[in-house]
Amino acid sequence: MDERKTTGREENTLPAEVVETYRQPRWNEVVETYARPLPRRMAPQTPREETQRPYRRKGRKGLWIFLACLMVIVAVAGGTWLWNRSQADYWDPFDYYYDEPDSQPSREITIPTYPYGQGAALTVEEGHGAPLTAQEVYRQVNPSVVTVMVQLGKESASMGTGVIFSEDGYILTNYHVLEGGSDCTIYLENDHGYAACYVAGDADSDLAVLKVDRTGLPAARFGDSEKLTVGDKVYAIGNPLGYELRGTLTDGIVSAINRDVWVDGRTMTLIQTNAALNSGNSGGPLINEYGQVVGINTIKMSSSYSNVEGLGFAIPASTIRRLVNDLLTSGQVQPEPVLGVTVMSLGTQLGEELWGVEVQSVTPGSAAEQAGVQVGDFVVAAGGIDVVASRDLLRARRQYHVGDEMPMTLWRDGTLVEVTLVLEQADGENTP
């Protein structure tokens, strides 16, 4: 929540995080109703031998008074609801907030910089150990989680979370936490604060790297997010709602994987979780039950007209590895390669222990066409990864850059065919 919303401008000094939000489109609820006709009002039955008495209609004055009162109550309640909804359209607790609502400050990051290309790298472990308890996960990972405080102007600041991923002081956080910042300080678990420099970042992927002049820091272990399945236990550590609640642990499950979410004009493929995320969790770790960071928490779905709970999203570690290492090496994210094929989402069993995804189309002139891939082929393996579903092919592609050569094994008419794709830059088409 925005901690700077006070009654006076002179009090707008408390730090508040800048948080990206994902809002679903407006919707109108449709409710089906079932109504049956009421039976006609019948006169009291009397024995046949008695004389029938004429039925006297009762007065309805009281009914009309009741209906009039009910209409007044509905009108007042409806007007109040409409007014509140119209006001919510102009303010949402997860919106950006600035000192001057009518003039947004520059979003340029002017934090002192640290040079990239120093040989640093983010590594992801392929395996994992035994499952840990929640207490063990917290003890293991919390020392690697930092509070990120960013000066946005003379009287305002942004607060988020970060993760140490190397012992010599490299820290990963969200780009939007640093956006517009001119100075940055990170605070460790023991409350020690250190000035941080900006290495590089990418707004589209919402990732940024900081560097502090320290060694021997507790670095978090990153795990393979591709091994996550829906229902897996996950944890989040961060600073919800401010510095006072730093180091808060929440838990939940993986609600969905490879969820495409439209955020500020771009599509991000994220992990969906029901672990509680709030303002201040941005840039913090999503952790599996083995104590490995499998994602960086980035957004929480919010709405100005309905309550939304249990819908948080994190950038998967499989995506982070390539993007962050690009930032560490060249200071910017390198163009993503494209294979030039569209494939079925689900795999097909081709043999007793052989699976593959069917190629539906091949882009003319693409790397796939030049390598000889044909419609109707089944991709069995790519880049040394067995392809059982389309996400395996995407996983293989993430290992490569434009210009690299990627080996691919095809199943064609009952025969395995080996080809090599020389990867090209993506052209914007919706093809892997």
N, C-alpha and C positions, 0 to 999 in steps of 0.2 A: 504494500500500500504506500501511497505517497506521504512521506513523513514531513514534507515541507508545506502542507496545506494548513496554514494558520490564518488568524484573522488580520494580522498586520504584516506589511512587507518587511518591516524591520526584523521580524521573527523568522523569516525564511532562510534560516542558516543551517537547519538540520539536514544531514545527507539523505538523499533519496535516490533510488536506483532508476535508471531509464530502462524500461522493460518492453520488449517487443511483444505484441499480442496477436493472436490468431482469432479472428471472429468469423463465426459461421454466418451465412446469409440469413436475412430475415425470413421468418416463416409464419404462416397462418395455420393455426390448429383447426382441423376439421373433425368434428365430433358427430358420429352417427347416433341417432336417437330412435327408440322404438316406442310407439304410443298406440294404445288400443282404445277404441271408442268406449266411452262410459255407458253403462246400461241406462235406459230411460228410467226416470224416477217413477216408481209405481206407488199407487195408493195402498194403504194398509189392507191386507187381506182380512176379510171377515167371513164368518161361516155363511154358507149359502142361505141358511134359513133366516139370517138377520137382514135387516134393511140396509142397503148400501148407503153410507154417508158420503156426501160430496167432499172431495179433497180440496182443502183450502191452501192456496199458495202462500208460503211464508214470506215475510218481508225481507228484502235484500239490502237494506240500508247499511247494515253492519259490514256486509261483504264489500260494498263499494268503498266504504271508508278504509277498510283494510288494504284493498288494491291500490287506492290512492297513496296511502302511506308507503306501501312497498315500492311504487314507482318513484317516489321522492328519494327513498333510500338508494335504489339502484342508480338513479341519475347522479346523486352526489358521489357514490362510490366509483361509478364509471368515469366521472369527470376528474376525480382525484387520481385514478389510475392512469388516465391519458396524460394528465399534467406531469406525473412522475416519470412516465415513459418518455415524454418529450424532453424533460430535463436530463434524463439518462443518456439521451442521444448526444448531449454536449459534454458530458463528463463520464469517464469510466475510470475506476481505480487503477487500471493497468495501462492507461494512456500515458503518452509522453507529457511531461509537465515542465514548464519553464517559468521564470520570474515574470516575464512579459508575455501573456497569452497571445497578444496580437503580433509579436515579432519574435520568431524563433532564432536563437543564436546559431552561429556557425557549427556545423557538425564535423568539421575538420579536426583530426587528432593532432594536437601540437605538443604532446608529451615528449620530453627529451628522448632521443633515440639511441639504440644500441645496434651496431652493425650486424647484418645477417651474413651468412656464408662463413661462419666460424667453426663448422664441423659438427654442430649439435644436431641431434636427430631424436625423433619420438619413435619408440619401438613398441610393438604389440606382441605379447606372448601368445604362442600358438596353443599351448596346453594350460592346465591349471591343476591345482592340488585338490585337497579334500574340501568339502563344503564347510563353511564357518558359521558360527552363531552370529546373531546381530551384534552382540557385544564384541566379538572378535573382529568383525568387519569394521566396527567403529574405531576400536583401538588401533587397527592396522592402517586405516585410510585417513582418519581425521587429522593426524599430524601433517599430512600432505595438502590439506585444504586450507586456503588462505582467504582472508577478506580483502577485497579490492576496493580502495577508496580513490575516486577520481574527482579532481577539481574541475568543475564546469565553468565557473565564473568567479566573480568576487564573493558572491553570497550563496552559491549552490554547489552541490556535489552529487556524484553518482556513486552508488554502492552496489557491488556484486560479489561474486565468488570466483575463485580461481583454483587451479590444481597444479602443484609442482610436479613436473615430469622429468626433471633431471637434477642431480645433486648439486650442480653448479649454478642453480638459480633460474632456470627457464620455467615459466609459468604459462599455463593455457587458460584462457577465459573467452567470453563472448565479445565480439567486436562492438556490439551495441552498448556494452557496459563502458567502453572507453570512448565512444563516439562523442566528439565535442570537447574532450578533456584536454587540459593544459598541464596537468601535473598528476602523478599517480603514486600512491603509497600502498604497500601490502602489509597485512598484519598476520603473523603466524599464530598458531594455537596458543602460544605462551604470551600473546599480546605484544610481542616485539614488532615494531614497525620499521620498514625499510623502504627507501625511495626506489621506485621501479622505472625502468626505461622501456620504451616501446620498440619492439623489434620489427614486427610486420603484422598485417591483418588483412582480412578479406570480408567486405560487407555482405556479399552474396551468400557466402557460406557461414557468416556470423561467427568467425573464429579469429582470434588475435593472440599474439605471443608477447609476453613481457619478460624482462630480465632484471634480476637484482644481483648486486655485487656481493654474493655470499657463496660459500661452498659447504659441503657436508649437510645439505638440506635433505629432509626425508622425501624421497621421490615416490610417487604413486606408481603402481604397476597397471599397465593397460592390457585388457584382454580382448579376445576376438569376438566382436559383436555379431559376426555371421553365425556363430554357434547358438545364439539366443533363440528360444522358441516361446511362443505365446504361453503364458502361465508361469514362466521362470520367475523366481524370487529376485527382486532388485531393491536397492537402497539408494537414498539421496542424502547428501550432506551439504549444508549451505547456511546462509544467513537470512532466513526469512524475515522480512519486515524491518531489518536493520541490524546494527552492530550488537545490540543487547542480546539478540537471540542467535548469535553466531554459533556454529558447530552443532546445529540442530540435525538430528537423524530422523528421517522418515522412511517408511518401507511400503512396498506394494509388489505388483507383478508386472511383467511385460504384457501390455494389453494388445499390442499389434506391432509388427515389424514391417519395415519398408513402407511406412505410411507416407503418401505424398500429401503435403500440406502447403496450401497457397499462403505465402507470407509476404506482405508488402510488395506485390508484383512479381514474385518469383516462387518457384516450386522447390521445396526442400523435402528430401526423403529422410524420414526420421523414425526413431523408436517411440512408440506411444506407451505411456505408463500411467498407472493410477496412484503412484507414490505422490504424496502431497508436495506440490511445488508452489511457491509464492514469491512475491517481489523480494529480491535478494538472493534467490537460488540460482539466478542466471550465471552461467559459467562454471557452476559446480558439477561434481561428478555424479553420474548414474553408475552404480556399482553392482556387480553380480554377487552371487552367494559365495564366491571364492575370493572376494576381496580385490577383484580387478575392476578398473574403470572401463566400462563398456560404452559410455556415452557422456556427452557434455550437455547438461540441461540448458535449454535455450528459450522455450516459450511455454506458456500455459494458456489454454483456451479460456477466453473470458467473453462475457456478453453484457450488453447494457440493458437488456430487457428480460433476461432469465438467469437463474442460478445455474452455474456450471461447475461441477466438481469432478475430480478424478480424471482429468484430461490434460496430462502434461506430455511434453515431447523433448527428446534429446537427440543430438547429432551422434550417429553411431561411430564407434571407434574405427571401423573399417574405412569410413570416409575421412575421419580426422587424420589418420596416419598419412595418407597421401597429401592432403591439403596442408597440414602443418609442416611436413618435411619440405614441401615446395616453398613455403614461407621462410623456413629456416635457411634454405639453400639460395633462393633467388629473390626473396622479398616479396614475391607475388605468386598467386596460384597459376600454375601452368595450364594451357588449354587441355580440355579433356578429350581423349581420343574417341573415335567412333568406329564401330566394326562395319556398319552398313547392312545389318540384317534385322529383320523382325522375326521373333520366334514365339511359339506357344508358351504361355506362362507355366503350365504344368508339364512334367516330363512323361514320356511313354516308355514302357518296358519293352526292350528290343530282344532281350534274351534272359536267361536265368538270372544273371547278375549284371545285366547291361541295360542302362537307361540313357535317354537322350531327349533333347527338346527339338521339335520339328521346326525347320526354317519355313516361314510363310512367305517372305519376300526378300529380295536382294536389291539394294540400291545400285542403280547403274553407275559405273565408274568408281565404286567404293572399294575399300580394302578387301571386303569379302568377295566381290565379283572378280577382282584381279587375282585373288588366290584360287578361284575356281569353285567357290561355294554356290550351290544350286538350290532352287526351291524344291522342297521335298526331302532334302538332306536332314539328318538328325545330328545335332552337335552333341557328341559324347563327352568330350573333354576340351578344355581350353586353358592355356597357360599352366598346365600341370594340375588343374582342378577338375574333378569329375562333375559333369553337368547333369543334375537330376531335375532342376527347375531353372527358370529364366534368371532367378536371382543369383544362381551359381555362375552364370555367364557374366553378369554384371560384376560379381565379385572378382572374377578373373580379370576383367578389363581394368578394374581399379589399380591393378599392380603395374600398369604400363602408362607410358607417356606417348605423346605424338612422336612418330618416327621410330618407335620400338617395333620389334618383330614378335608376334605372339603365335605360338604353335597351336593348332586346333586339330582335333580328331573328329572325323565325320563318319557316320554310318550311312552308306548309300547302296541300296539294292542288296543288302546282306553282306556288304564288304566294308571294312574299315579303311578310310582314306585319310592320309595325313596331309595337311596344308599349312602354310605359314602366311599370316596376315601382316602386312606392313601398315601400321596404324596411322590414321590421318586425323586431322582436327575435326571436331564436331561441327556440323553445319546447321544445327538448330532443329533438325528433323527428329522425330520421336523414334529413333532406332538405337539399339545398343552399339 
